[in-house]
């Protein structure tokens, strides 16, 4: 499945990319949080572009969504 991701130059766009991938996979925020092993609140903050999101949270979510970090940062299609 191809999802066009946004160029990621702000925390808000990064969060939007996560949300786009999650919804493209038909996952709720609770399902992704459970799969990634993070709290729903942490995932919600990440999707809203909170600049203080912990790096380990970001990595866990990227792994759970099977996204290679260079792709989401560059905004390329997957």
mmCIF file of the N, C-alpha and C atoms, coordinates in Angstrom:
data_MODEL
# 
_entry.id   MODEL 
# 
loop_
_atom_site.group_PDB 
_atom_site.id 
_atom_site.type_symbol 
_atom_site.label_atom_id 
_atom_site.label_alt_id 
_atom_site.label_comp_id 
_atom_site.label_asym_id 
_atom_site.label_entity_id 
_atom_site.label_seq_id 
_atom_site.pdbx_PDB_ins_code 
_atom_site.Cartn_x 
_atom_site.Cartn_y 
_atom_site.Cartn_z 
_atom_site.occupancy 
_atom_site.B_iso_or_equiv 
_atom_site.pdbx_formal_charge 
_atom_site.auth_seq_id 
_atom_site.auth_comp_id 
_atom_site.auth_asym_id 
_atom_site.auth_atom_id 
_atom_site.pdbx_PDB_model_num 
ATOM 1   N N  . UNK A 1 1  ? 0.833  -1.168 0.000  1.00 0.00 ? 1  UNK A N  1 
ATOM 2   C CA . UNK A 1 1  ? 0.000  0.000  0.000  1.00 0.00 ? 1  UNK A CA 1 
ATOM 3   C C  . UNK A 1 1  ? 0.882  1.236  0.000  1.00 0.00 ? 1  UNK A C  1 
ATOM 4   N N  . UNK A 1 2  ? 0.615  2.174  -0.890 1.00 0.00 ? 2  UNK A N  1 
ATOM 5   C CA . UNK A 1 2  ? 1.391  3.406  -0.937 1.00 0.00 ? 2  UNK A CA 1 
ATOM 6   C C  . UNK A 1 2  ? 0.687  4.487  -0.142 1.00 0.00 ? 2  UNK A C  1 
ATOM 7   N N  . UNK A 1 3  ? 1.451  5.168  0.653  1.00 0.00 ? 3  UNK A N  1 
ATOM 8   C CA . UNK A 1 3  ? 0.958  6.306  1.403  1.00 0.00 ? 3  UNK A CA 1 
ATOM 9   C C  . UNK A 1 3  ? 1.884  7.459  1.096  1.00 0.00 ? 3  UNK A C  1 
ATOM 10  N N  . UNK A 1 4  ? 1.352  8.553  0.602  1.00 0.00 ? 4  UNK A N  1 
ATOM 11  C CA . UNK A 1 4  ? 2.182  9.709  0.328  1.00 0.00 ? 4  UNK A CA 1 
ATOM 12  C C  . UNK A 1 4  ? 2.371  10.471 1.628  1.00 0.00 ? 4  UNK A C  1 
ATOM 13  N N  . UNK A 1 5  ? 3.601  10.560 2.055  1.00 0.00 ? 5  UNK A N  1 
ATOM 14  C CA . UNK A 1 5  ? 3.915  11.233 3.295  1.00 0.00 ? 5  UNK A CA 1 
ATOM 15  C C  . UNK A 1 5  ? 4.365  12.655 3.008  1.00 0.00 ? 5  UNK A C  1 
ATOM 16  N N  . UNK A 1 6  ? 4.189  13.523 3.965  1.00 0.00 ? 6  UNK A N  1 
ATOM 17  C CA . UNK A 1 6  ? 4.566  14.920 3.837  1.00 0.00 ? 6  UNK A CA 1 
ATOM 18  C C  . UNK A 1 6  ? 6.047  15.108 4.128  1.00 0.00 ? 6  UNK A C  1 
ATOM 19  N N  . UNK A 1 7  ? 6.648  16.131 3.510  1.00 0.00 ? 7  UNK A N  1 
ATOM 20  C CA . UNK A 1 7  ? 8.006  16.501 3.875  1.00 0.00 ? 7  UNK A CA 1 
ATOM 21  C C  . UNK A 1 7  ? 7.984  16.851 5.360  1.00 0.00 ? 7  UNK A C  1 
ATOM 22  N N  . UNK A 1 8  ? 8.921  16.338 6.081  1.00 0.00 ? 8  UNK A N  1 
ATOM 23  C CA . UNK A 1 8  ? 8.875  16.435 7.539  1.00 0.00 ? 8  UNK A CA 1 
ATOM 24  C C  . UNK A 1 8  ? 9.910  17.425 8.062  1.00 0.00 ? 8  UNK A C  1 
ATOM 25  N N  . UNK A 1 9  ? 9.521  18.692 8.126  1.00 0.00 ? 9  UNK A N  1 
ATOM 26  C CA . UNK A 1 9  ? 10.452 19.700 8.624  1.00 0.00 ? 9  UNK A CA 1 
ATOM 27  C C  . UNK A 1 9  ? 10.004 20.312 9.951  1.00 0.00 ? 9  UNK A C  1 
ATOM 28  N N  . UNK A 1 10 ? 8.888  19.842 10.483 1.00 0.00 ? 10 UNK A N  1 
ATOM 29  C CA . UNK A 1 10 ? 8.398  20.320 11.776 1.00 0.00 ? 10 UNK A CA 1 
ATOM 30  C C  . UNK A 1 10 ? 7.833  19.136 12.568 1.00 0.00 ? 10 UNK A C  1 
ATOM 31  N N  . UNK A 1 11 ? 7.754  19.267 13.882 1.00 0.00 ? 11 UNK A N  1 
ATOM 32  C CA . UNK A 1 11 ? 7.132  18.196 14.670 1.00 0.00 ? 11 UNK A CA 1 
ATOM 33  C C  . UNK A 1 11 ? 5.684  17.938 14.253 1.00 0.00 ? 11 UNK A C  1 
ATOM 34  N N  . UNK A 1 12 ? 4.980  18.995 13.845 1.00 0.00 ? 12 UNK A N  1 
ATOM 35  C CA . UNK A 1 12 ? 3.587  18.835 13.426 1.00 0.00 ? 12 UNK A CA 1 
ATOM 36  C C  . UNK A 1 12 ? 3.481  17.967 12.179 1.00 0.00 ? 12 UNK A C  1 
ATOM 37  N N  . UNK A 1 13 ? 4.346  18.190 11.223 1.00 0.00 ? 13 UNK A N  1 
ATOM 38  C CA . UNK A 1 13 ? 4.315  17.378 9.996  1.00 0.00 ? 13 UNK A CA 1 
ATOM 39  C C  . UNK A 1 13 ? 4.763  15.947 10.273 1.00 0.00 ? 13 UNK A C  1 
ATOM 40  N N  . UNK A 1 14 ? 5.723  15.794 11.149 1.00 0.00 ? 14 UNK A N  1 
ATOM 41  C CA . UNK A 1 14 ? 6.141  14.448 11.530 1.00 0.00 ? 14 UNK A CA 1 
ATOM 42  C C  . UNK A 1 14 ? 4.955  13.696 12.129 1.00 0.00 ? 14 UNK A C  1 
ATOM 43  N N  . UNK A 1 15 ? 4.249  14.348 13.047 1.00 0.00 ? 15 UNK A N  1 
ATOM 44  C CA . UNK A 1 15 ? 3.072  13.740 13.660 1.00 0.00 ? 15 UNK A CA 1 
ATOM 45  C C  . UNK A 1 15 ? 1.991  13.424 12.648 1.00 0.00 ? 15 UNK A C  1 
ATOM 46  N N  . UNK A 1 16 ? 1.813  14.307 11.675 1.00 0.00 ? 16 UNK A N  1 
ATOM 47  C CA . UNK A 1 16 ? 0.823  14.063 10.625 1.00 0.00 ? 16 UNK A CA 1 
ATOM 48  C C  . UNK A 1 16 ? 1.213  12.841 9.804  1.00 0.00 ? 16 UNK A C  1 
ATOM 49  N N  . UNK A 1 17 ? 2.498  12.670 9.530  1.00 0.00 ? 17 UNK A N  1 
ATOM 50  C CA . UNK A 1 17 ? 2.956  11.483 8.802  1.00 0.00 ? 17 UNK A CA 1 
ATOM 51  C C  . UNK A 1 17 ? 2.636  10.203 9.568  1.00 0.00 ? 17 UNK A C  1 
ATOM 52  N N  . UNK A 1 18 ? 2.837  10.231 10.863 1.00 0.00 ? 18 UNK A N  1 
ATOM 53  C CA . UNK A 1 18 ? 2.515  9.064  11.684 1.00 0.00 ? 18 UNK A CA 1 
ATOM 54  C C  . UNK A 1 18 ? 1.017  8.781  11.604 1.00 0.00 ? 18 UNK A C  1 
ATOM 55  N N  . UNK A 1 19 ? 0.216  9.822  11.736 1.00 0.00 ? 19 UNK A N  1 
ATOM 56  C CA . UNK A 1 19 ? -1.234 9.656  11.673 1.00 0.00 ? 19 UNK A CA 1 
ATOM 57  C C  . UNK A 1 19 ? -1.676 9.133  10.305 1.00 0.00 ? 19 UNK A C  1 
ATOM 58  N N  . UNK A 1 20 ? -1.095 9.652  9.229  1.00 0.00 ? 20 UNK A N  1 
ATOM 59  C CA . UNK A 1 20 ? -1.437 9.185  7.879  1.00 0.00 ? 20 UNK A CA 1 
ATOM 60  C C  . UNK A 1 20 ? -1.141 7.700  7.723  1.00 0.00 ? 20 UNK A C  1 
ATOM 61  N N  . UNK A 1 21 ? 0.018  7.265  8.182  1.00 0.00 ? 21 UNK A N  1 
ATOM 62  C CA . UNK A 1 21 ? 0.385  5.860  8.059  1.00 0.00 ? 21 UNK A CA 1 
ATOM 63  C C  . UNK A 1 21 ? -0.519 4.988  8.925  1.00 0.00 ? 21 UNK A C  1 
ATOM 64  N N  . UNK A 1 22 ? -0.803 5.454  10.140 1.00 0.00 ? 22 UNK A N  1 
ATOM 65  C CA . UNK A 1 22 ? -1.666 4.676  11.042 1.00 0.00 ? 22 UNK A CA 1 
ATOM 66  C C  . UNK A 1 22 ? -3.056 4.485  10.434 1.00 0.00 ? 22 UNK A C  1 
ATOM 67  N N  . UNK A 1 23 ? -3.654 5.552  9.944  1.00 0.00 ? 23 UNK A N  1 
ATOM 68  C CA . UNK A 1 23 ? -5.002 5.443  9.382  1.00 0.00 ? 23 UNK A CA 1 
ATOM 69  C C  . UNK A 1 23 ? -5.003 4.663  8.078  1.00 0.00 ? 23 UNK A C  1 
ATOM 70  N N  . UNK A 1 24 ? -3.936 4.768  7.298  1.00 0.00 ? 24 UNK A N  1 
ATOM 71  C CA . UNK A 1 24 ? -3.837 3.990  6.058  1.00 0.00 ? 24 UNK A CA 1 
ATOM 72  C C  . UNK A 1 24 ? -3.804 2.494  6.362  1.00 0.00 ? 24 UNK A C  1 
ATOM 73  N N  . UNK A 1 25 ? -3.299 2.149  7.525  1.00 0.00 ? 25 UNK A N  1 
ATOM 74  C CA . UNK A 1 25 ? -3.251 0.741  7.939  1.00 0.00 ? 25 UNK A CA 1 
ATOM 75  C C  . UNK A 1 25 ? -4.510 0.314  8.690  1.00 0.00 ? 25 UNK A C  1 
ATOM 76  N N  . UNK A 1 26 ? -5.464 1.231  8.817  1.00 0.00 ? 26 UNK A N  1 
ATOM 77  C CA . UNK A 1 26 ? -6.722 0.901  9.473  1.00 0.00 ? 26 UNK A CA 1 
ATOM 78  C C  . UNK A 1 26 ? -6.609 0.702  10.969 1.00 0.00 ? 26 UNK A C  1 
ATOM 79  N N  . UNK A 1 27 ? -5.632 1.349  11.575 1.00 0.00 ? 27 UNK A N  1 
ATOM 80  C CA . UNK A 1 27 ? -5.404 1.186  13.010 1.00 0.00 ? 27 UNK A CA 1 
ATOM 81  C C  . UNK A 1 27 ? -5.961 2.373  13.784 1.00 0.00 ? 27 UNK A C  1 
ATOM 82  N N  . UNK A 1 28 ? -6.498 2.082  14.961 1.00 0.00 ? 28 UNK A N  1 
ATOM 83  C CA . UNK A 1 28 ? -6.888 3.152  15.868 1.00 0.00 ? 28 UNK A CA 1 
ATOM 84  C C  . UNK A 1 28 ? -5.652 3.587  16.646 1.00 0.00 ? 28 UNK A C  1 
ATOM 85  N N  . UNK A 1 29 ? -5.774 4.709  17.309 1.00 0.00 ? 29 UNK A N  1 
ATOM 86  C CA . UNK A 1 29 ? -4.656 5.184  18.112 1.00 0.00 ? 29 UNK A CA 1 
ATOM 87  C C  . UNK A 1 29 ? -4.364 4.205  19.253 1.00 0.00 ? 29 UNK A C  1 
ATOM 88  N N  . UNK A 1 30 ? -5.406 3.585  19.797 1.00 0.00 ? 30 UNK A N  1 
ATOM 89  C CA . UNK A 1 30 ? -5.229 2.603  20.877 1.00 0.00 ? 30 UNK A CA 1 
ATOM 90  C C  . UNK A 1 30 ? -4.512 1.362  20.355 1.00 0.00 ? 30 UNK A C  1 
ATOM 91  N N  . UNK A 1 31 ? -4.887 0.892  19.176 1.00 0.00 ? 31 UNK A N  1 
ATOM 92  C CA . UNK A 1 31 ? -4.242 -0.290 18.597 1.00 0.00 ? 31 UNK A CA 1 
ATOM 93  C C  . UNK A 1 31 ? -2.763 -0.036 18.347 1.00 0.00 ? 31 UNK A C  1 
ATOM 94  N N  . UNK A 1 32 ? -2.433 1.125  17.779 1.00 0.00 ? 32 UNK A N  1 
ATOM 95  C CA . UNK A 1 32 ? -1.029 1.423  17.513 1.00 0.00 ? 32 UNK A CA 1 
ATOM 96  C C  . UNK A 1 32 ? -0.258 1.600  18.815 1.00 0.00 ? 32 UNK A C  1 
ATOM 97  N N  . UNK A 1 33 ? -0.837 2.274  19.775 1.00 0.00 ? 33 UNK A N  1 
ATOM 98  C CA . UNK A 1 33 ? -0.160 2.456  21.062 1.00 0.00 ? 33 UNK A CA 1 
ATOM 99  C C  . UNK A 1 33 ? 0.152  1.103  21.695 1.00 0.00 ? 33 UNK A C  1 
ATOM 100 N N  . UNK A 1 34 ? -0.817 0.192  21.660 1.00 0.00 ? 34 UNK A N  1 
ATOM 101 C CA . UNK A 1 34 ? -0.591 -1.152 22.209 1.00 0.00 ? 34 UNK A CA 1 
ATOM 102 C C  . UNK A 1 34 ? 0.511  -1.881 21.453 1.00 0.00 ? 34 UNK A C  1 
ATOM 103 N N  . UNK A 1 35 ? 0.466  -1.826 20.133 1.00 0.00 ? 35 UNK A N  1 
ATOM 104 C CA . UNK A 1 35 ? 1.472  -2.516 19.316 1.00 0.00 ? 35 UNK A CA 1 
ATOM 105 C C  . UNK A 1 35 ? 2.868  -1.940 19.548 1.00 0.00 ? 35 UNK A C  1 
ATOM 106 N N  . UNK A 1 36 ? 2.947  -0.621 19.712 1.00 0.00 ? 36 UNK A N  1 
ATOM 107 C CA . UNK A 1 36 ? 4.239  0.040  19.901 1.00 0.00 ? 36 UNK A CA 1 
ATOM 108 C C  . UNK A 1 36 ? 4.726  -0.025 21.348 1.00 0.00 ? 36 UNK A C  1 
ATOM 109 N N  . UNK A 1 37 ? 3.837  -0.362 22.261 1.00 0.00 ? 37 UNK A N  1 
ATOM 110 C CA . UNK A 1 37 ? 4.223  -0.404 23.670 1.00 0.00 ? 37 UNK A CA 1 
ATOM 111 C C  . UNK A 1 37 ? 4.383  0.971  24.285 1.00 0.00 ? 37 UNK A C  1 
ATOM 112 N N  . UNK A 1 38 ? 3.574  1.921  23.815 1.00 0.00 ? 38 UNK A N  1 
ATOM 113 C CA . UNK A 1 38 ? 3.590  3.280  24.363 1.00 0.00 ? 38 UNK A CA 1 
ATOM 114 C C  . UNK A 1 38 ? 2.179  3.618  24.832 1.00 0.00 ? 38 UNK A C  1 
ATOM 115 N N  . UNK A 1 39 ? 2.064  4.655  25.618 1.00 0.00 ? 39 UNK A N  1 
ATOM 116 C CA . UNK A 1 39 ? 0.735  5.047  26.089 1.00 0.00 ? 39 UNK A CA 1 
ATOM 117 C C  . UNK A 1 39 ? -0.041 5.737  24.964 1.00 0.00 ? 39 UNK A C  1 
ATOM 118 N N  . UNK A 1 40 ? -1.357 5.691  25.072 1.00 0.00 ? 40 UNK A N  1 
ATOM 119 C CA . UNK A 1 40 ? -2.202 6.377  24.101 1.00 0.00 ? 40 UNK A CA 1 
ATOM 120 C C  . UNK A 1 40 ? -1.923 7.879  24.141 1.00 0.00 ? 40 UNK A C  1 
ATOM 121 N N  . UNK A 1 41 ? -1.676 8.389  25.337 1.00 0.00 ? 41 UNK A N  1 
ATOM 122 C CA . UNK A 1 41 ? -1.399 9.811  25.484 1.00 0.00 ? 41 UNK A CA 1 
ATOM 123 C C  . UNK A 1 41 ? -0.098 10.203 24.786 1.00 0.00 ? 41 UNK A C  1 
ATOM 124 N N  . UNK A 1 42 ? 0.927  9.375  24.914 1.00 0.00 ? 42 UNK A N  1 
ATOM 125 C CA . UNK A 1 42 ? 2.208  9.664  24.256 1.00 0.00 ? 42 UNK A CA 1 
ATOM 126 C C  . UNK A 1 42 ? 2.044  9.657  22.743 1.00 0.00 ? 42 UNK A C  1 
ATOM 127 N N  . UNK A 1 43 ? 1.293  8.691  22.225 1.00 0.00 ? 43 UNK A N  1 
ATOM 128 C CA . UNK A 1 43 ? 1.063  8.620  20.786 1.00 0.00 ? 43 UNK A CA 1 
ATOM 129 C C  . UNK A 1 43 ? 0.238  9.806  20.315 1.00 0.00 ? 43 UNK A C  1 
ATOM 130 N N  . UNK A 1 44 ? -0.753 10.188 21.077 1.00 0.00 ? 44 UNK A N  1 
ATOM 131 C CA . UNK A 1 44 ? -1.576 11.344 20.727 1.00 0.00 ? 44 UNK A CA 1 
ATOM 132 C C  . UNK A 1 44 ? -0.728 12.612 20.671 1.00 0.00 ? 44 UNK A C  1 
ATOM 133 N N  . UNK A 1 45 ? 0.157  12.788 21.654 1.00 0.00 ? 45 UNK A N  1 
ATOM 134 C CA . UNK A 1 45 ? 1.043  13.959 21.654 1.00 0.00 ? 45 UNK A CA 1 
ATOM 135 C C  . UNK A 1 45 ? 1.961  13.945 20.439 1.00 0.00 ? 45 UNK A C  1 
ATOM 136 N N  . UNK A 1 46 ? 2.483  12.775 20.085 1.00 0.00 ? 46 UNK A N  1 
ATOM 137 C CA . UNK A 1 46 ? 3.353  12.659 18.917 1.00 0.00 ? 46 UNK A CA 1 
ATOM 138 C C  . UNK A 1 46 ? 2.590  13.056 17.656 1.00 0.00 ? 46 UNK A C  1 
ATOM 139 N N  . UNK A 1 47 ? 1.361  12.545 17.487 1.00 0.00 ? 47 UNK A N  1 
ATOM 140 C CA . UNK A 1 47 ? 0.567  12.854 16.296 1.00 0.00 ? 47 UNK A CA 1 
ATOM 141 C C  . UNK A 1 47 ? 0.173  14.328 16.233 1.00 0.00 ? 47 UNK A C  1 
ATOM 142 N N  . UNK A 1 48 ? 0.078  14.982 17.380 1.00 0.00 ? 48 UNK A N  1 
ATOM 143 C CA . UNK A 1 48 ? -0.271 16.404 17.409 1.00 0.00 ? 48 UNK A CA 1 
ATOM 144 C C  . UNK A 1 48 ? 0.953  17.296 17.231 1.00 0.00 ? 48 UNK A C  1 
ATOM 145 N N  . UNK A 1 49 ? 2.128  16.684 17.173 1.00 0.00 ? 49 UNK A N  1 
ATOM 146 C CA . UNK A 1 49 ? 3.342  17.447 16.923 1.00 0.00 ? 49 UNK A CA 1 
ATOM 147 C C  . UNK A 1 49 ? 4.016  18.006 18.150 1.00 0.00 ? 49 UNK A C  1 
ATOM 148 N N  . UNK A 1 50 ? 3.811  17.377 19.288 1.00 0.00 ? 50 UNK A N  1 
ATOM 149 C CA . UNK A 1 50 ? 4.468  17.844 20.506 1.00 0.00 ? 50 UNK A CA 1 
ATOM 150 C C  . UNK A 1 50 ? 5.981  17.758 20.332 1.00 0.00 ? 50 UNK A C  1 
ATOM 151 N N  . UNK A 1 51 ? 6.689  18.877 20.476 1.00 0.00 ? 51 UNK A N  1 
ATOM 152 C CA . UNK A 1 51 ? 8.133  18.871 20.224 1.00 0.00 ? 51 UNK A CA 1 
ATOM 153 C C  . UNK A 1 51 ? 8.955  18.111 21.256 1.00 0.00 ? 51 UNK A C  1 
ATOM 154 N N  . UNK A 1 52 ? 8.386  17.813 22.406 1.00 0.00 ? 52 UNK A N  1 
ATOM 155 C CA . UNK A 1 52 ? 9.147  17.143 23.460 1.00 0.00 ? 52 UNK A CA 1 
ATOM 156 C C  . UNK A 1 52 ? 8.913  15.636 23.495 1.00 0.00 ? 52 UNK A C  1 
ATOM 157 N N  . UNK A 1 53 ? 8.464  15.051 22.396 1.00 0.00 ? 53 UNK A N  1 
ATOM 158 C CA . UNK A 1 53 ? 8.233  13.611 22.352 1.00 0.00 ? 53 UNK A CA 1 
ATOM 159 C C  . UNK A 1 53 ? 9.567  12.882 22.498 1.00 0.00 ? 53 UNK A C  1 
ATOM 160 N N  . UNK A 1 54 ? 9.582  11.863 23.337 1.00 0.00 ? 54 UNK A N  1 
ATOM 161 C CA . UNK A 1 54 ? 10.814 11.106 23.576 1.00 0.00 ? 54 UNK A CA 1 
ATOM 162 C C  . UNK A 1 54 ? 11.216 10.321 22.334 1.00 0.00 ? 54 UNK A C  1 
ATOM 163 N N  . UNK A 1 55 ? 12.506 10.233 22.105 1.00 0.00 ? 55 UNK A N  1 
ATOM 164 C CA . UNK A 1 55 ? 13.026 9.519  20.946 1.00 0.00 ? 55 UNK A CA 1 
ATOM 165 C C  . UNK A 1 55 ? 12.647 8.047  20.978 1.00 0.00 ? 55 UNK A C  1 
ATOM 166 N N  . UNK A 1 56 ? 12.660 7.413  22.144 1.00 0.00 ? 56 UNK A N  1 
ATOM 167 C CA . UNK A 1 56 ? 12.295 6.000  22.201 1.00 0.00 ? 56 UNK A CA 1 
ATOM 168 C C  . UNK A 1 56 ? 10.832 5.793  21.810 1.00 0.00 ? 56 UNK A C  1 
ATOM 169 N N  . UNK A 1 57 ? 9.968  6.747  22.102 1.00 0.00 ? 57 UNK A N  1 
ATOM 170 C CA . UNK A 1 57 ? 8.569  6.666  21.671 1.00 0.00 ? 57 UNK A CA 1 
ATOM 171 C C  . UNK A 1 57 ? 8.485  6.733  20.160 1.00 0.00 ? 57 UNK A C  1 
ATOM 172 N N  . UNK A 1 58 ? 9.208  7.663  19.564 1.00 0.00 ? 58 UNK A N  1 
ATOM 173 C CA . UNK A 1 58 ? 9.218  7.804  18.102 1.00 0.00 ? 58 UNK A CA 1 
ATOM 174 C C  . UNK A 1 58 ? 9.697  6.508  17.457 1.00 0.00 ? 58 UNK A C  1 
ATOM 175 N N  . UNK A 1 59 ? 10.772 5.946  17.953 1.00 0.00 ? 59 UNK A N  1 
ATOM 176 C CA . UNK A 1 59 ? 11.328 4.724  17.367 1.00 0.00 ? 59 UNK A CA 1 
ATOM 177 C C  . UNK A 1 59 ? 10.357 3.560  17.511 1.00 0.00 ? 59 UNK A C  1 
ATOM 178 N N  . UNK A 1 60 ? 9.744  3.407  18.660 1.00 0.00 ? 60 UNK A N  1 
ATOM 179 C CA . UNK A 1 60 ? 8.775  2.316  18.865 1.00 0.00 ? 60 UNK A CA 1 
ATOM 180 C C  . UNK A 1 60 ? 7.599  2.426  17.890 1.00 0.00 ? 60 UNK A C  1 
ATOM 181 N N  . UNK A 1 61 ? 7.116  3.635  17.679 1.00 0.00 ? 61 UNK A N  1 
ATOM 182 C CA . UNK A 1 61 ? 5.994  3.846  16.757 1.00 0.00 ? 61 UNK A CA 1 
ATOM 183 C C  . UNK A 1 61 ? 6.423  3.554  15.324 1.00 0.00 ? 61 UNK A C  1 
ATOM 184 N N  . UNK A 1 62 ? 7.605  3.990  14.940 1.00 0.00 ? 62 UNK A N  1 
ATOM 185 C CA . UNK A 1 62 ? 8.091  3.726  13.581 1.00 0.00 ? 62 UNK A CA 1 
ATOM 186 C C  . UNK A 1 62 ? 8.245  2.224  13.338 1.00 0.00 ? 62 UNK A C  1 
ATOM 187 N N  . UNK A 1 63 ? 8.754  1.509  14.322 1.00 0.00 ? 63 UNK A N  1 
ATOM 188 C CA . UNK A 1 63 ? 8.893  0.054  14.195 1.00 0.00 ? 63 UNK A CA 1 
ATOM 189 C C  . UNK A 1 63 ? 7.515  -0.594 14.083 1.00 0.00 ? 63 UNK A C  1 
ATOM 190 N N  . UNK A 1 64 ? 6.575  -0.162 14.914 1.00 0.00 ? 64 UNK A N  1 
ATOM 191 C CA . UNK A 1 64 ? 5.229  -0.738 14.894 1.00 0.00 ? 64 UNK A CA 1 
ATOM 192 C C  . UNK A 1 64 ? 4.524  -0.494 13.564 1.00 0.00 ? 64 UNK A C  1 
ATOM 193 N N  . UNK A 1 65 ? 4.828  0.630  12.915 1.00 0.00 ? 65 UNK A N  1 
ATOM 194 C CA . UNK A 1 65 ? 4.218  0.949  11.621 1.00 0.00 ? 65 UNK A CA 1 
ATOM 195 C C  . UNK A 1 65 ? 5.058  0.458  10.447 1.00 0.00 ? 65 UNK A C  1 
ATOM 196 N N  . UNK A 1 66 ? 6.186  -0.183 10.749 1.00 0.00 ? 66 UNK A N  1 
ATOM 197 C CA . UNK A 1 66 ? 7.087  -0.697 9.717  1.00 0.00 ? 66 UNK A CA 1 
ATOM 198 C C  . UNK A 1 66 ? 7.534  0.408  8.765  1.00 0.00 ? 66 UNK A C  1 
ATOM 199 N N  . UNK A 1 67 ? 7.928  1.521  9.354  1.00 0.00 ? 67 UNK A N  1 
ATOM 200 C CA . UNK A 1 67 ? 8.404  2.666  8.576  1.00 0.00 ? 67 UNK A CA 1 
ATOM 201 C C  . UNK A 1 67 ? 9.890  2.835  8.830  1.00 0.00 ? 67 UNK A C  1 
ATOM 202 N N  . UNK A 1 68 ? 10.643 2.935  7.753  1.00 0.00 ? 68 UNK A N  1 
ATOM 203 C CA . UNK A 1 68 ? 12.060 3.246  7.886  1.00 0.00 ? 68 UNK A CA 1 
ATOM 204 C C  . UNK A 1 68 ? 12.165 4.747  8.107  1.00 0.00 ? 68 UNK A C  1 
ATOM 205 N N  . UNK A 1 69 ? 12.869 5.125  9.120  1.00 0.00 ? 69 UNK A N  1 
ATOM 206 C CA . UNK A 1 69 ? 12.916 6.528  9.505  1.00 0.00 ? 69 UNK A CA 1 
ATOM 207 C C  . UNK A 1 69 ? 13.329 7.458  8.365  1.00 0.00 ? 69 UNK A C  1 
ATOM 208 N N  . UNK A 1 70 ? 14.295 7.135  7.515  1.00 0.00 ? 70 UNK A N  1 
ATOM 209 C CA . UNK A 1 70 ? 14.620 8.060  6.422  1.00 0.00 ? 70 UNK A CA 1 
ATOM 210 C C  . UNK A 1 70 ? 13.429 8.363  5.507  1.00 0.00 ? 70 UNK A C  1 
ATOM 211 N N  . UNK A 1 71 ? 12.537 7.396  5.312  1.00 0.00 ? 71 UNK A N  1 
ATOM 212 C CA . UNK A 1 71 ? 11.393 7.635  4.440  1.00 0.00 ? 71 UNK A CA 1 
ATOM 213 C C  . UNK A 1 71 ? 10.424 8.633  5.042  1.00 0.00 ? 71 UNK A C  1 
ATOM 214 N N  . UNK A 1 72 ? 10.105 8.493  6.303  1.00 0.00 ? 72 UNK A N  1 
ATOM 215 C CA . UNK A 1 72 ? 9.138  9.410  6.900  1.00 0.00 ? 72 UNK A CA 1 
ATOM 216 C C  . UNK A 1 72 ? 9.736  10.804 7.058  1.00 0.00 ? 72 UNK A C  1 
ATOM 217 N N  . UNK A 1 73 ? 11.034 10.888 7.289  1.00 0.00 ? 73 UNK A N  1 
ATOM 218 C CA . UNK A 1 73 ? 11.664 12.198 7.402  1.00 0.00 ? 73 UNK A CA 1 
ATOM 219 C C  . UNK A 1 73 ? 11.730 12.902 6.057  1.00 0.00 ? 73 UNK A C  1 
ATOM 220 N N  . UNK A 1 74 ? 11.947 12.140 4.999  1.00 0.00 ? 74 UNK A N  1 
ATOM 221 C CA . UNK A 1 74 ? 12.061 12.730 3.667  1.00 0.00 ? 74 UNK A CA 1 
ATOM 222 C C  . UNK A 1 74 ? 10.710 12.967 3.011  1.00 0.00 ? 74 UNK A C  1 
ATOM 223 N N  . UNK A 1 75 ? 9.670  12.266 3.469  1.00 0.00 ? 75 UNK A N  1 
ATOM 224 C CA . UNK A 1 75 ? 8.360  12.440 2.871  1.00 0.00 ? 75 UNK A CA 1 
ATOM 225 C C  . UNK A 1 75 ? 8.200  11.703 1.562  1.00 0.00 ? 75 UNK A C  1 
ATOM 226 N N  . UNK A 1 76 ? 8.922  10.615 1.392  1.00 0.00 ? 76 UNK A N  1 
ATOM 227 C CA . UNK A 1 76 ? 8.816  9.827  0.163  1.00 0.00 ? 76 UNK A CA 1 
ATOM 228 C C  . UNK A 1 76 ? 7.659  8.862  0.253  1.00 0.00 ? 76 UNK A C  1 
ATOM 229 N N  . UNK A 1 77 ? 7.269  8.334  -0.896 1.00 0.00 ? 77 UNK A N  1 
ATOM 230 C CA . UNK A 1 77 ? 6.194  7.352  -0.925 1.00 0.00 ? 77 UNK A CA 1 
ATOM 231 C C  . UNK A 1 77 ? 6.717  5.998  -0.501 1.00 0.00 ? 77 UNK A C  1 
ATOM 232 N N  . UNK A 1 78 ? 5.851  5.247  0.184  1.00 0.00 ? 78 UNK A N  1 
ATOM 233 C CA . UNK A 1 78 ? 6.177  3.872  0.567  1.00 0.00 ? 78 UNK A CA 1 
ATOM 234 C C  . UNK A 1 78 ? 5.063  2.990  0.102  1.00 0.00 ? 78 UNK A C  1 
# 
